[in-house]
């Protein structure tokens, strides 16, 4: 004879599953979203602004590169423009990734023995 299956929160539907997930967040130190201070939302807006500015800068760089590629008269020139583009792109993405990681880490709570507090 098989044992009766123990019912869990995830078996009760999507709302119960969401409540169970929020409970896990609270137990991990993250308070419900409704209790977060405006500072947290301001930091999210700052991250969004940073990403939008980065994308705009990259589009400008891409347009400059395309213009330079169209002006190339030899394969060597073309290769130089492409290499410059790749090096600059790599450096910009690396720098931006570091900025975004730091901005994201600044949003997290600092664990000082207890983590039951809002992330800002």
Biopython code that builds the backbone (N, CA, C, O; Angstrom):
import numpy as np
from Bio.PDB.StructureBuilder import StructureBuilder

atoms = [
    (1, "UNK", "N", (0.841, -1.178, 0.000)),
    (1, "UNK", "CA", (0.000, 0.000, 0.000)),
    (1, "UNK", "C", (0.881, 1.234, 0.000)),
    (1, "UNK", "O", (1.834, 1.310, 0.775)),
    (2, "UNK", "N", (0.583, 2.193, -0.849)),
    (2, "UNK", "CA", (1.417, 3.390, -0.947)),
    (2, "UNK", "C", (1.030, 4.405, 0.121)),
    (2, "UNK", "O", (-0.114, 4.466, 0.571)),
    (3, "UNK", "N", (2.020, 5.195, 0.509)),
    (3, "UNK", "CA", (1.790, 6.235, 1.508)),
    (3, "UNK", "C", (1.033, 7.385, 0.853)),
    (3, "UNK", "O", (1.231, 7.661, -0.330)),
    (4, "UNK", "N", (0.167, 8.058, 1.612)),
    (4, "UNK", "CA", (-0.524, 9.214, 1.043)),
    (4, "UNK", "C", (0.496, 10.332, 0.763)),
    (4, "UNK", "O", (1.429, 10.561, 1.533)),
    (5, "UNK", "N", (0.283, 11.000, -0.340)),
    (5, "UNK", "CA", (1.180, 12.075, -0.733)),
    (5, "UNK", "C", (0.957, 13.287, 0.163)),
    (5, "UNK", "O", (-0.176, 13.716, 0.379)),
    (6, "UNK", "N", (2.056, 13.833, 0.681)),
    (6, "UNK", "CA", (1.967, 15.025, 1.510)),
    (6, "UNK", "C", (1.743, 16.231, 0.601)),
    (6, "UNK", "O", (2.505, 16.450, -0.342)),
    (7, "UNK", "N", (0.714, 17.004, 0.877)),
    (7, "UNK", "CA", (0.392, 18.169, 0.063)),
    (7, "UNK", "C", (1.329, 19.319, 0.421)),
    (7, "UNK", "O", (1.523, 19.624, 1.598)),
    (8, "UNK", "N", (1.897, 19.944, -0.579)),
    (8, "UNK", "CA", (2.786, 21.088, -0.375)),
    (8, "UNK", "C", (2.123, 22.342, -0.919)),
    (8, "UNK", "O", (1.092, 22.271, -1.588)),
    (9, "UNK", "N", (2.731, 23.509, -0.622)),
    (9, "UNK", "CA", (2.191, 24.773, -1.111)),
    (9, "UNK", "C", (2.162, 24.822, -2.633)),
    (9, "UNK", "O", (1.284, 25.453, -3.222)),
    (10, "UNK", "N", (3.122, 24.157, -3.267)),
    (10, "UNK", "CA", (3.179, 24.208, -4.726)),
    (10, "UNK", "C", (2.068, 23.381, -5.362)),
    (10, "UNK", "O", (1.788, 23.542, -6.550)),
    (11, "UNK", "N", (1.438, 22.508, -4.601)),
    (11, "UNK", "CA", (0.335, 21.703, -5.129)),
    (11, "UNK", "C", (-0.997, 22.442, -5.071)),
    (11, "UNK", "O", (-1.988, 21.965, -5.624)),
    (12, "UNK", "N", (-1.037, 23.579, -4.420)),
    (12, "UNK", "CA", (-2.299, 24.289, -4.205)),
    (12, "UNK", "C", (-2.600, 25.340, -5.255)),
    (12, "UNK", "O", (-3.611, 26.034, -5.145)),
    (13, "UNK", "N", (-1.767, 25.484, -6.262)),
    (13, "UNK", "CA", (-2.024, 26.443, -7.326)),
    (13, "UNK", "C", (-1.016, 27.566, -7.351)),
    (13, "UNK", "O", (-0.147, 27.663, -6.485)),
    (14, "UNK", "N", (-1.142, 28.419, -8.360)),
    (14, "UNK", "CA", (-0.137, 29.470, -8.552)),
    (14, "UNK", "C", (-0.100, 30.518, -7.441)),
    (14, "UNK", "O", (0.972, 31.031, -7.124)),
    (15, "UNK", "N", (-1.241, 30.845, -6.848)),
    (15, "UNK", "CA", (-1.227, 31.859, -5.790)),
    (15, "UNK", "C", (-0.538, 31.340, -4.546)),
    (15, "UNK", "O", (0.222, 32.064, -3.903)),
    (16, "UNK", "N", (-0.796, 30.104, -4.207)),
    (16, "UNK", "CA", (-0.133, 29.507, -3.050)),
    (16, "UNK", "C", (1.365, 29.372, -3.317)),
    (16, "UNK", "O", (2.185, 29.546, -2.415)),
    (17, "UNK", "N", (1.708, 29.062, -4.561)),
    (17, "UNK", "CA", (3.104, 28.948, -4.931)),
    (17, "UNK", "C", (3.800, 30.307, -4.785)),
    (17, "UNK", "O", (4.924, 30.383, -4.289)),
    (18, "UNK", "N", (3.123, 31.378, -5.220)),
    (18, "UNK", "CA", (3.671, 32.726, -5.088)),
    (18, "UNK", "C", (3.858, 33.113, -3.631)),
    (18, "UNK", "O", (4.872, 33.706, -3.263)),
    (19, "UNK", "N", (2.867, 32.772, -2.797)),
    (19, "UNK", "CA", (2.978, 33.063, -1.362)),
    (19, "UNK", "C", (4.139, 32.298, -0.735)),
    (19, "UNK", "O", (4.858, 32.835, 0.107)),
    (20, "UNK", "N", (4.320, 31.045, -1.147)),
    (20, "UNK", "CA", (5.426, 30.245, -0.618)),
    (20, "UNK", "C", (6.766, 30.848, -1.040)),
    (20, "UNK", "O", (7.719, 30.862, -0.262)),
    (21, "UNK", "N", (6.832, 31.341, -2.270)),
    (21, "UNK", "CA", (8.057, 31.964, -2.755)),
    (21, "UNK", "C", (8.354, 33.243, -1.974)),
    (21, "UNK", "O", (9.497, 33.472, -1.577)),
    (22, "UNK", "N", (7.338, 34.077, -1.749)),
    (22, "UNK", "CA", (7.535, 35.295, -0.973)),
    (22, "UNK", "C", (7.982, 34.970, 0.458)),
    (22, "UNK", "O", (8.800, 35.689, 1.031)),
    (23, "UNK", "N", (7.451, 33.898, 1.026)),
    (23, "UNK", "CA", (7.854, 33.472, 2.366)),
    (23, "UNK", "C", (9.335, 33.095, 2.376)),
    (23, "UNK", "O", (10.062, 33.412, 3.317)),
    (24, "UNK", "N", (9.770, 32.413, 1.314)),
    (24, "UNK", "CA", (11.191, 32.060, 1.226)),
    (24, "UNK", "C", (12.056, 33.309, 1.128)),
    (24, "UNK", "O", (13.120, 33.371, 1.744)),
    (25, "UNK", "N", (11.609, 34.317, 0.352)),
    (25, "UNK", "CA", (12.349, 35.573, 0.266)),
    (25, "UNK", "C", (12.439, 36.236, 1.637)),
    (25, "UNK", "O", (13.505, 36.708, 2.033)),
    (26, "UNK", "N", (11.328, 36.273, 2.356)),
    (26, "UNK", "CA", (11.313, 36.889, 3.680)),
    (26, "UNK", "C", (12.250, 36.159, 4.618)),
    (26, "UNK", "O", (12.987, 36.787, 5.379)),
    (27, "UNK", "N", (12.230, 34.830, 4.571)),
    (27, "UNK", "CA", (13.104, 34.032, 5.431)),
    (27, "UNK", "C", (14.578, 34.246, 5.081)),
    (27, "UNK", "O", (15.450, 34.088, 5.935)),
    (28, "UNK", "N", (14.855, 34.606, 3.824)),
    (28, "UNK", "CA", (16.225, 34.862, 3.379)),
    (28, "UNK", "C", (16.685, 36.275, 3.715)),
    (28, "UNK", "O", (17.865, 36.589, 3.563)),
    (29, "UNK", "N", (15.781, 37.125, 4.164)),
    (29, "UNK", "CA", (16.162, 38.476, 4.529)),
    (29, "UNK", "C", (15.569, 39.562, 3.659)),
    (29, "UNK", "O", (15.799, 40.745, 3.908)),
    (30, "UNK", "N", (14.813, 39.187, 2.646)),
    (30, "UNK", "CA", (14.181, 40.178, 1.783)),
    (30, "UNK", "C", (12.743, 40.366, 2.232)),
    (30, "UNK", "O", (11.959, 39.416, 2.250)),
    (31, "UNK", "N", (12.401, 41.591, 2.593)),
    (31, "UNK", "CA", (11.023, 41.877, 2.986)),
    (31, "UNK", "C", (10.150, 41.929, 1.737)),
    (31, "UNK", "O", (10.670, 42.037, 0.627)),
    (32, "UNK", "N", (8.834, 41.853, 1.904)),
    (32, "UNK", "CA", (7.948, 41.941, 0.739)),
    (32, "UNK", "C", (8.181, 43.229, -0.039)),
    (32, "UNK", "O", (8.564, 44.249, 0.534)),
    (33, "UNK", "N", (7.951, 43.178, -1.331)),
    (33, "UNK", "CA", (8.207, 44.327, -2.195)),
    (33, "UNK", "C", (7.462, 45.576, -1.718)),
    (33, "UNK", "O", (7.982, 46.684, -1.848)),
    (34, "UNK", "N", (6.279, 45.419, -1.179)),
    (34, "UNK", "CA", (5.490, 46.563, -0.745)),
    (34, "UNK", "C", (6.138, 47.345, 0.382)),
    (34, "UNK", "O", (5.811, 48.513, 0.593)),
    (35, "UNK", "N", (7.054, 46.717, 1.108)),
    (35, "UNK", "CA", (7.694, 47.382, 2.230)),
    (35, "UNK", "C", (9.024, 48.017, 1.866)),
    (35, "UNK", "O", (9.669, 48.628, 2.718)),
    (36, "UNK", "N", (9.444, 47.884, 0.617)),
    (36, "UNK", "CA", (10.728, 48.456, 0.217)),
    (36, "UNK", "C", (10.620, 49.973, 0.154)),
    (36, "UNK", "O", (9.594, 50.528, -0.238)),
    (37, "UNK", "N", (11.676, 50.609, 0.539)),
    (37, "UNK", "CA", (11.705, 52.070, 0.550)),
    (37, "UNK", "C", (11.869, 52.614, -0.859)),
    (37, "UNK", "O", (12.269, 51.894, -1.775)),
    (38, "UNK", "N", (11.556, 53.884, -1.020)),
    (38, "UNK", "CA", (11.685, 54.507, -2.340)),
    (38, "UNK", "C", (13.134, 54.503, -2.814)),
    (38, "UNK", "O", (13.388, 54.549, -4.018)),
    (39, "UNK", "N", (14.067, 54.449, -1.905)),
    (39, "UNK", "CA", (15.481, 54.405, -2.281)),
    (39, "UNK", "C", (15.804, 53.216, -3.160)),
    (39, "UNK", "O", (16.618, 53.319, -4.078)),
    (40, "UNK", "N", (15.167, 52.079, -2.882)),
    (40, "UNK", "CA", (15.389, 50.875, -3.687)),
    (40, "UNK", "C", (14.901, 51.103, -5.104)),
    (40, "UNK", "O", (15.586, 50.754, -6.066)),
    (41, "UNK", "N", (13.721, 51.686, -5.236)),
    (41, "UNK", "CA", (13.166, 51.937, -6.555)),
    (41, "UNK", "C", (13.989, 52.992, -7.304)),
    (41, "UNK", "O", (14.120, 52.930, -8.527)),
    (42, "UNK", "N", (14.540, 53.955, -6.565)),
    (42, "UNK", "CA", (15.414, 54.944, -7.195)),
    (42, "UNK", "C", (16.667, 54.278, -7.751)),
    (42, "UNK", "O", (17.140, 54.645, -8.826)),
    (43, "UNK", "N", (17.202, 53.309, -7.028)),
    (43, "UNK", "CA", (18.388, 52.592, -7.506)),
    (43, "UNK", "C", (18.059, 51.753, -8.741)),
    (43, "UNK", "O", (18.883, 51.640, -9.649)),
    (44, "UNK", "N", (16.876, 51.172, -8.782)),
    (44, "UNK", "CA", (16.455, 50.436, -9.977)),
    (44, "UNK", "C", (16.370, 51.402, -11.166)),
    (44, "UNK", "O", (16.806, 51.080, -12.271)),
    (45, "UNK", "N", (15.811, 52.573, -10.927)),
    (45, "UNK", "CA", (15.720, 53.586, -11.990)),
    (45, "UNK", "C", (17.114, 54.024, -12.439)),
    (45, "UNK", "O", (17.338, 54.243, -13.630)),
    (46, "UNK", "N", (18.053, 54.153, -11.495)),
    (46, "UNK", "CA", (19.433, 54.514, -11.842)),
    (46, "UNK", "C", (20.067, 53.450, -12.739)),
    (46, "UNK", "O", (20.766, 53.774, -13.699)),
    (47, "UNK", "N", (19.816, 52.177, -12.418)),
    (47, "UNK", "CA", (20.354, 51.082, -13.235)),
    (47, "UNK", "C", (19.746, 51.136, -14.633)),
    (47, "UNK", "O", (20.458, 50.995, -15.627)),
    (48, "UNK", "N", (18.440, 51.337, -14.710)),
    (48, "UNK", "CA", (17.783, 51.435, -16.022)),
    (48, "UNK", "C", (18.345, 52.600, -16.827)),
    (48, "UNK", "O", (18.569, 52.473, -18.031)),
    (49, "UNK", "N", (18.572, 53.732, -16.170)),
    (49, "UNK", "CA", (19.139, 54.899, -16.823)),
    (49, "UNK", "C", (20.556, 54.608, -17.325)),
    (49, "UNK", "O", (20.917, 54.995, -18.436)),
    (50, "UNK", "N", (21.343, 53.935, -16.515)),
    (50, "UNK", "CA", (22.712, 53.568, -16.895)),
    (50, "UNK", "C", (22.704, 52.670, -18.136)),
    (50, "UNK", "O", (23.498, 52.865, -19.057)),
    (51, "UNK", "N", (21.807, 51.694, -18.150)),
    (51, "UNK", "CA", (21.713, 50.786, -19.297)),
    (51, "UNK", "C", (21.290, 51.543, -20.552)),
    (51, "UNK", "O", (21.858, 51.335, -21.624)),
    (52, "UNK", "N", (20.302, 52.413, -20.424)),
    (52, "UNK", "CA", (19.832, 53.186, -21.586)),
    (52, "UNK", "C", (20.938, 54.075, -22.141)),
    (52, "UNK", "O", (21.111, 54.169, -23.356)),
    (53, "UNK", "N", (21.689, 54.728, -21.251)),
    (53, "UNK", "CA", (22.799, 55.574, -21.696)),
    (53, "UNK", "C", (23.891, 54.749, -22.371)),
    (53, "UNK", "O", (24.459, 55.167, -23.380)),
    (54, "UNK", "N", (24.177, 53.593, -21.818)),
    (54, "UNK", "CA", (25.196, 52.721, -22.411)),
    (54, "UNK", "C", (24.776, 52.288, -23.816)),
    (54, "UNK", "O", (25.584, 52.309, -24.745)),
    (55, "UNK", "N", (23.525, 51.900, -23.965)),
    (55, "UNK", "CA", (23.035, 51.475, -25.282)),
    (55, "UNK", "C", (23.122, 52.631, -26.280)),
    (55, "UNK", "O", (23.536, 52.434, -27.422)),
    (56, "UNK", "N", (22.737, 53.824, -25.859)),
    (56, "UNK", "CA", (22.818, 54.993, -26.743)),
    (56, "UNK", "C", (24.273, 55.264, -27.154)),
    (56, "UNK", "O", (24.547, 55.556, -28.318)),
    (57, "UNK", "N", (25.194, 55.167, -26.203)),
    (57, "UNK", "CA", (26.614, 55.364, -26.515)),
    (57, "UNK", "C", (27.114, 54.297, -27.482)),
    (57, "UNK", "O", (27.867, 54.601, -28.407)),
    (58, "UNK", "N", (26.706, 53.069, -27.275)),
    (58, "UNK", "CA", (27.142, 51.977, -28.158)),
    (58, "UNK", "C", (26.597, 52.176, -29.573)),
    (58, "UNK", "O", (27.303, 51.910, -30.545)),
    (59, "UNK", "N", (25.378, 52.630, -29.698)),
    (59, "UNK", "CA", (24.801, 52.867, -31.025)),
    (59, "UNK", "C", (25.597, 53.957, -31.743)),
    (59, "UNK", "O", (25.864, 53.849, -32.939)),
    (60, "UNK", "N", (25.976, 55.011, -31.007)),
    (60, "UNK", "CA", (26.802, 56.070, -31.608)),
    (60, "UNK", "C", (28.149, 55.518, -32.070)),
    (60, "UNK", "O", (28.618, 55.842, -33.161)),
    (61, "UNK", "N", (28.769, 54.681, -31.230)),
    (61, "UNK", "CA", (30.053, 54.076, -31.597)),
    (61, "UNK", "C", (29.903, 53.171, -32.821)),
    (61, "UNK", "O", (30.759, 53.169, -33.707)),
    (62, "UNK", "N", (28.820, 52.406, -32.865)),
    (62, "UNK", "CA", (28.580, 51.532, -34.016)),
    (62, "UNK", "C", (28.436, 52.344, -35.305)),
    (62, "UNK", "O", (28.945, 51.948, -36.353)),
    (63, "UNK", "N", (27.743, 53.475, -35.221)),
    (63, "UNK", "CA", (27.562, 54.328, -36.400)),
    (63, "UNK", "C", (28.900, 54.914, -36.847)),
    (63, "UNK", "O", (29.180, 54.984, -38.043)),
    (64, "UNK", "N", (29.737, 55.343, -35.872)),
    (64, "UNK", "CA", (31.068, 55.867, -36.213)),
    (64, "UNK", "C", (31.905, 54.796, -36.910)),
    (64, "UNK", "O", (32.599, 55.074, -37.887)),
    (65, "UNK", "N", (31.831, 53.589, -36.400)),
    (65, "UNK", "CA", (32.607, 52.497, -36.986)),
    (65, "UNK", "C", (32.130, 52.188, -38.395)),
    (65, "UNK", "O", (32.938, 51.992, -39.303)),
    (66, "UNK", "N", (30.830, 52.144, -38.573)),
    (66, "UNK", "CA", (30.304, 51.872, -39.910)),
    (66, "UNK", "C", (30.769, 52.947, -40.891)),
    (66, "UNK", "O", (31.137, 52.640, -42.025)),
    (67, "UNK", "N", (30.753, 54.182, -40.463)),
    (67, "UNK", "CA", (31.226, 55.278, -41.314)),
    (67, "UNK", "C", (32.700, 55.085, -41.660)),
    (67, "UNK", "O", (33.101, 55.259, -42.810)),
    (68, "UNK", "N", (33.507, 54.723, -40.658)),
    (68, "UNK", "CA", (34.936, 54.494, -40.893)),
    (68, "UNK", "C", (35.156, 53.313, -41.837)),
    (68, "UNK", "O", (36.051, 53.349, -42.682)),
    (69, "UNK", "N", (34.337, 52.261, -41.694)),
    (69, "UNK", "CA", (34.462, 51.093, -42.575)),
    (69, "UNK", "C", (34.169, 51.467, -44.026)),
    (69, "UNK", "O", (34.836, 50.988, -44.944)),
    (70, "UNK", "N", (33.173, 52.321, -44.225)),
    (70, "UNK", "CA", (32.808, 52.725, -45.578)),
    (70, "UNK", "C", (33.883, 53.577, -46.244)),
    (70, "UNK", "O", (33.948, 53.649, -47.472)),
    (71, "UNK", "N", (34.726, 54.222, -45.441)),
    (71, "UNK", "CA", (35.786, 55.086, -45.968)),
    (71, "UNK", "C", (37.093, 54.334, -46.232)),
    (71, "UNK", "O", (38.033, 54.896, -46.794)),
    (72, "UNK", "N", (37.151, 53.070, -45.829)),
    (72, "UNK", "CA", (38.390, 52.304, -45.999)),
    (72, "UNK", "C", (38.728, 52.113, -47.477)),
    (72, "UNK", "O", (37.853, 51.842, -48.300)),
    (73, "UNK", "N", (40.017, 52.260, -47.796)),
    (73, "UNK", "CA", (40.496, 52.120, -49.174)),
    (73, "UNK", "C", (41.269, 50.815, -49.384)),
    (73, "UNK", "O", (41.531, 50.421, -50.520)),
    (74, "UNK", "N", (41.634, 50.146, -48.281)),
    (74, "UNK", "CA", (42.405, 48.908, -48.413)),
    (74, "UNK", "C", (41.978, 47.901, -47.346)),
    (74, "UNK", "O", (41.286, 48.238, -46.386)),
    (75, "UNK", "N", (42.406, 46.672, -47.541)),
    (75, "UNK", "CA", (42.097, 45.611, -46.573)),
    (75, "UNK", "C", (42.769, 45.887, -45.235)),
    (75, "UNK", "O", (42.222, 45.572, -44.178)),
    (76, "UNK", "N", (43.965, 46.480, -45.288)),
    (76, "UNK", "CA", (44.681, 46.798, -44.046)),
    (76, "UNK", "C", (43.918, 47.848, -43.225)),
    (76, "UNK", "O", (43.803, 47.733, -42.004)),
    (77, "UNK", "N", (43.408, 48.858, -43.909)),
    (77, "UNK", "CA", (42.605, 49.884, -43.224)),
    (77, "UNK", "C", (41.372, 49.258, -42.598)),
    (77, "UNK", "O", (41.034, 49.533, -41.447)),
    (78, "UNK", "N", (40.706, 48.416, -43.371)),
    (78, "UNK", "CA", (39.500, 47.738, -42.891)),
    (78, "UNK", "C", (39.810, 46.915, -41.646)),
    (78, "UNK", "O", (39.063, 46.946, -40.668)),
    (79, "UNK", "N", (40.907, 46.186, -41.691)),
    (79, "UNK", "CA", (41.306, 45.347, -40.560)),
    (79, "UNK", "C", (41.605, 46.206, -39.328)),
    (79, "UNK", "O", (41.242, 45.843, -38.209)),
    (80, "UNK", "N", (42.267, 47.343, -39.540)),
    (80, "UNK", "CA", (42.599, 48.236, -38.424)),
    (80, "UNK", "C", (41.330, 48.798, -37.781)),
    (80, "UNK", "O", (41.228, 48.849, -36.556)),
    (81, "UNK", "N", (40.367, 49.219, -38.599)),
    (81, "UNK", "CA", (39.100, 49.753, -38.075)),
    (81, "UNK", "C", (38.358, 48.678, -37.290)),
    (81, "UNK", "O", (37.814, 48.944, -36.218)),
    (82, "UNK", "N", (38.339, 47.464, -37.830)),
    (82, "UNK", "CA", (37.656, 46.372, -37.139)),
    (82, "UNK", "C", (38.324, 46.049, -35.809)),
    (82, "UNK", "O", (37.639, 45.854, -34.805)),
    (83, "UNK", "N", (39.657, 45.991, -35.790)),
    (83, "UNK", "CA", (40.379, 45.688, -34.563)),
    (83, "UNK", "C", (40.152, 46.777, -33.511)),
    (83, "UNK", "O", (39.931, 46.480, -32.337)),
    (84, "UNK", "N", (40.209, 48.029, -33.938)),
    (84, "UNK", "CA", (39.956, 49.149, -33.024)),
    (84, "UNK", "C", (38.545, 49.052, -32.442)),
    (84, "UNK", "O", (38.336, 49.259, -31.247)),
    (85, "UNK", "N", (37.585, 48.734, -33.311)),
    (85, "UNK", "CA", (36.197, 48.585, -32.870)),
    (85, "UNK", "C", (36.081, 47.490, -31.816)),
    (85, "UNK", "O", (35.465, 47.697, -30.771)),
    (86, "UNK", "N", (36.671, 46.328, -32.086)),
    (86, "UNK", "CA", (36.574, 45.203, -31.146)),
    (86, "UNK", "C", (37.241, 45.518, -29.812)),
    (86, "UNK", "O", (36.698, 45.194, -28.756)),
    (87, "UNK", "N", (38.407, 46.145, -29.852)),
    (87, "UNK", "CA", (39.110, 46.487, -28.611)),
    (87, "UNK", "C", (38.308, 47.479, -27.778)),
    (87, "UNK", "O", (38.162, 47.316, -26.567)),
    (88, "UNK", "N", (37.789, 48.515, -28.446)),
    (88, "UNK", "CA", (37.015, 49.538, -27.735)),
    (88, "UNK", "C", (35.712, 48.950, -27.190)),
    (88, "UNK", "O", (35.321, 49.236, -26.059)),
    (89, "UNK", "N", (35.051, 48.134, -27.996)),
    (89, "UNK", "CA", (33.802, 47.507, -27.564)),
    (89, "UNK", "C", (34.034, 46.621, -26.355)),
    (89, "UNK", "O", (33.268, 46.667, -25.392)),
    (90, "UNK", "N", (35.091, 45.811, -26.398)),
    (90, "UNK", "CA", (35.420, 44.933, -25.270)),
    (90, "UNK", "C", (35.649, 45.754, -24.000)),
    (90, "UNK", "O", (35.125, 45.425, -22.936)),
    (91, "UNK", "N", (36.429, 46.813, -24.121)),
    (91, "UNK", "CA", (36.721, 47.661, -22.955)),
    (91, "UNK", "C", (35.450, 48.311, -22.409)),
    (91, "UNK", "O", (35.256, 48.368, -21.195)),
    (92, "UNK", "N", (34.583, 48.800, -23.299)),
    (92, "UNK", "CA", (33.357, 49.458, -22.852)),
    (92, "UNK", "C", (32.400, 48.471, -22.176)),
    (92, "UNK", "O", (31.814, 48.789, -21.142)),
    (93, "UNK", "N", (32.242, 47.293, -22.746)),
    (93, "UNK", "CA", (31.361, 46.303, -22.130)),
    (93, "UNK", "C", (31.916, 45.824, -20.792)),
    (93, "UNK", "O", (31.157, 45.595, -19.851)),
    (94, "UNK", "N", (33.224, 45.675, -20.704)),
    (94, "UNK", "CA", (33.841, 45.261, -19.442)),
    (94, "UNK", "C", (33.609, 46.307, -18.363)),
    (94, "UNK", "O", (33.234, 45.976, -17.239)),
    (95, "UNK", "N", (33.833, 47.567, -18.705)),
    (95, "UNK", "CA", (33.618, 48.657, -17.754)),
    (95, "UNK", "C", (32.149, 48.737, -17.336)),
    (95, "UNK", "O", (31.838, 48.895, -16.155)),
    (96, "UNK", "N", (31.261, 48.628, -18.305)),
    (96, "UNK", "CA", (29.821, 48.725, -18.005)),
    (96, "UNK", "C", (29.355, 47.568, -17.127)),
    (96, "UNK", "O", (28.545, 47.755, -16.219)),
    (97, "UNK", "N", (29.868, 46.380, -17.400)),
    (97, "UNK", "CA", (29.499, 45.223, -16.569)),
    (97, "UNK", "C", (29.907, 45.464, -15.124)),
    (97, "UNK", "O", (29.144, 45.175, -14.202)),
    (98, "UNK", "N", (31.107, 45.991, -14.927)),
    (98, "UNK", "CA", (31.557, 46.307, -13.567)),
    (98, "UNK", "C", (30.664, 47.328, -12.885)),
    (98, "UNK", "O", (30.328, 47.184, -11.710)),
    (99, "UNK", "N", (30.278, 48.367, -13.630)),
    (99, "UNK", "CA", (29.380, 49.391, -13.069)),
    (99, "UNK", "C", (28.053, 48.772, -12.643)),
    (99, "UNK", "O", (27.563, 49.027, -11.543)),
    (100, "UNK", "N", (27.476, 47.953, -13.530)),
    (100, "UNK", "CA", (26.163, 47.369, -13.236)),
    (100, "UNK", "C", (26.222, 46.380, -12.078)),
    (100, "UNK", "O", (25.295, 46.311, -11.271)),
    (101, "UNK", "N", (27.302, 45.620, -11.993)),
    (101, "UNK", "CA", (27.455, 44.692, -10.865)),
    (101, "UNK", "C", (27.544, 45.484, -9.567)),
    (101, "UNK", "O", (26.900, 45.132, -8.578)),
    (102, "UNK", "N", (28.343, 46.556, -9.564)),
    (102, "UNK", "CA", (28.459, 47.372, -8.356)),
    (102, "UNK", "C", (27.120, 48.001, -7.979)),
    (102, "UNK", "O", (26.743, 48.013, -6.807)),
    (103, "UNK", "N", (26.405, 48.521, -8.972)),
    (103, "UNK", "CA", (25.101, 49.132, -8.701)),
    (103, "UNK", "C", (24.134, 48.092, -8.137)),
    (103, "UNK", "O", (23.362, 48.389, -7.225)),
    (104, "UNK", "N", (24.178, 46.881, -8.675)),
    (104, "UNK", "CA", (23.315, 45.812, -8.169)),
    (104, "UNK", "C", (23.692, 45.399, -6.755)),
    (104, "UNK", "O", (22.821, 45.161, -5.919)),
    (105, "UNK", "N", (24.982, 45.315, -6.490)),
    (105, "UNK", "CA", (25.434, 44.940, -5.140)),
    (105, "UNK", "C", (25.069, 46.012, -4.118)),
    (105, "UNK", "O", (24.774, 45.697, -2.965)),
    (106, "UNK", "N", (25.089, 47.282, -4.540)),
    (106, "UNK", "CA", (24.719, 48.366, -3.628)),
    (106, "UNK", "C", (23.254, 48.282, -3.209)),
    (106, "UNK", "O", (22.858, 48.885, -2.212)),
    (107, "UNK", "N", (22.453, 47.541, -3.962)),
    (107, "UNK", "CA", (21.035, 47.400, -3.634)),
    (107, "UNK", "C", (20.781, 46.300, -2.606)),
    (107, "UNK", "O", (19.718, 46.259, -1.988)),
    (108, "UNK", "N", (21.744, 45.423, -2.427)),
    (108, "UNK", "CA", (21.551, 44.261, -1.562)),
    (108, "UNK", "C", (21.773, 44.610, -0.096)),
    (108, "UNK", "O", (22.548, 45.507, 0.234)),
    (109, "UNK", "N", (21.078, 43.885, 0.774)),
    (109, "UNK", "CA", (21.285, 44.126, 2.209)),
    (109, "UNK", "C", (22.664, 43.637, 2.630)),
    (109, "UNK", "O", (23.207, 42.699, 2.048)),
    (110, "UNK", "N", (23.215, 44.275, 3.633)),
    (110, "UNK", "CA", (24.505, 43.863, 4.180)),
    (110, "UNK", "C", (24.231, 42.896, 5.325)),
    (110, "UNK", "O", (23.515, 43.228, 6.270)),
    (111, "UNK", "N", (24.796, 41.712, 5.237)),
    (111, "UNK", "CA", (24.576, 40.690, 6.270)),
    (111, "UNK", "C", (25.466, 40.984, 7.467)),
    (111, "UNK", "O", (26.684, 40.815, 7.400)),
    (112, "UNK", "N", (24.866, 41.416, 8.541)),
    (112, "UNK", "CA", (25.592, 41.704, 9.779)),
    (112, "UNK", "C", (24.970, 40.873, 10.893)),
    (112, "UNK", "O", (24.474, 41.414, 11.881)),
    (113, "UNK", "N", (25.000, 39.585, 10.730)),
    (113, "UNK", "CA", (24.430, 38.720, 11.754)),
    (113, "UNK", "C", (22.959, 38.445, 11.518)),
    (113, "UNK", "O", (22.504, 37.323, 11.744)),
    (114, "UNK", "N", (22.217, 39.413, 11.080)),
    (114, "UNK", "CA", (20.810, 39.199, 10.778)),
    (114, "UNK", "C", (20.501, 39.850, 9.442)),
    (114, "UNK", "O", (21.054, 40.894, 9.096)),
    (115, "UNK", "N", (19.616, 39.219, 8.707)),
    (115, "UNK", "CA", (19.305, 39.735, 7.379)),
    (115, "UNK", "C", (17.844, 40.121, 7.230)),
    (115, "UNK", "O", (17.378, 40.331, 6.111)),
    (116, "UNK", "N", (17.120, 40.220, 8.320)),
    (116, "UNK", "CA", (15.698, 40.561, 8.269)),
    (116, "UNK", "C", (15.524, 42.078, 8.191)),
    (116, "UNK", "O", (15.133, 42.717, 9.168)),
    (117, "UNK", "N", (15.818, 42.644, 7.024)),
    (117, "UNK", "CA", (15.597, 44.068, 6.813)),
    (117, "UNK", "C", (15.434, 44.343, 5.326)),
    (117, "UNK", "O", (15.752, 43.504, 4.484)),
    (118, "UNK", "N", (14.940, 45.519, 5.025)),
    (118, "UNK", "CA", (14.709, 45.912, 3.640)),
    (118, "UNK", "C", (16.043, 46.240, 2.984)),
    (118, "UNK", "O", (16.915, 46.818, 3.633)),
    (119, "UNK", "N", (16.227, 45.881, 1.693)),
    (119, "UNK", "CA", (17.512, 46.065, 1.038)),
    (119, "UNK", "C", (17.993, 47.495, 0.842)),
    (119, "UNK", "O", (19.001, 47.691, 0.164)),
    (120, "UNK", "N", (17.343, 48.483, 1.386)),
    (120, "UNK", "CA", (17.876, 49.847, 1.266)),
    (120, "UNK", "C", (17.721, 50.557, 2.584)),
    (120, "UNK", "O", (18.105, 51.720, 2.708)),
]
sb = StructureBuilder()
sb.init_structure("model")
sb.init_model(0)
sb.init_chain("A")
sb.init_seg("    ")
for serial, (resi, resn, name, xyz) in enumerate(atoms, 1):
    if name == "N":
        sb.init_residue(resn, " ", resi, " ")
    sb.init_atom(name, np.array(xyz, "f"), 0.0, 1.0, " ", f" {name:<3s}", serial, name[0])
structure = sb.get_structure()
